[in-house]
């Protein structure tokens, strides 16, 4: 736009200068020919500059459209990625919750194991074993299960019953936790 204004100013200046010099030495008819040429050159220059401005504007518009298109694609890809991550986390949370909440079968199995292997110490609290309802059963279930499998303090591994699987120990721990609530 600045170029356009400068060119118009130069064209007008040239027209004004050419009129002053031709009026004193030449007749009116020949003087108008150089002025017309100057005006035509100025008009052509202005038109060329205007065409360049329009062309540059179109290039900028095209670049902006491409940029917006790429940004939209990036946002869409990131959105899909976040959605997939959220679904995965929701499934993991659901799986963990399901593992912590015993089913009826697990509860019955845990009660049976408790009555056979755990009750002798945990009903009476002998050797510091926490009784059902004790606050220790509100601890992290995974930690309780790990301690019950390995043994802790005076409690032997697997409550002294080596025949219990990890799943059996988990069922007994889940039973005691549920009964302590």
C-alpha positions, 0 to 999 in steps of 0.5 A, a space after each residue: 500500500 505504501 508503494 502505491 502511494 509513493 508511486 502515485 506521488 511520483 507520477 503526479 510530481 512527474 506530470 507536474 514537472 513535465 507540464 512546467 517545462 513544456 509550456 514555455 518551449 512547445 505548443 500545447 498539442 505536442 506538450 500533451 503527448 509527453 504528459 500522456 506518456 508519463 500518466 500512462 507510465 504512472 498508471 501502468 506502474 500503479 496497476 503493476 503494483 496493485 497486481 503484485 499486492 493482490 498476488 501477495 494477498 492471495 499467497 498469504 491467504 493460501 498460506 493461512 488456509 494451509 496453516 489452519 488445515 495443518 493445525 486442525 489435523 494436529 488438534 484432531 490427532 491429539 484429541 484422538 490420542 487423548 481420548 484413547 488414553 482416557 479410555 485406557 485409564 478408565 479401563 485400568 481403573 475399572 480393572 483395579 476396582 474389580 480386583 479390589 471388590 470381591 465377588 460373591 464366589 471370592 468372598 465365600 472362598 476367602 471366608 472358607 480359607 479364613 476359617 481353615 487357616 487364619 481364624 486361629 490367630 486373627 479371631 483371638 489376636 494372638 501374637 499381635 495378629 489384627 482382629 477382624 475390624 482392626 484399623 490395619 485392614 484399611 491399609 492398601 490391599 496390595 500391601 496386605 496381600 503381599 505381606 500375607 504371602 511373604 509373612 510379616 512380624 510373627 505371621 509366617 508366609 501364607 499364614 503357615 499354610 504352604 498349600 495356599 496359592 497367591 489367589 487363595 491368600 488374596 481371597 482371605 485378605 479380601 474377606 478380612 478387609 470386607 468384614 472389617 468395614 
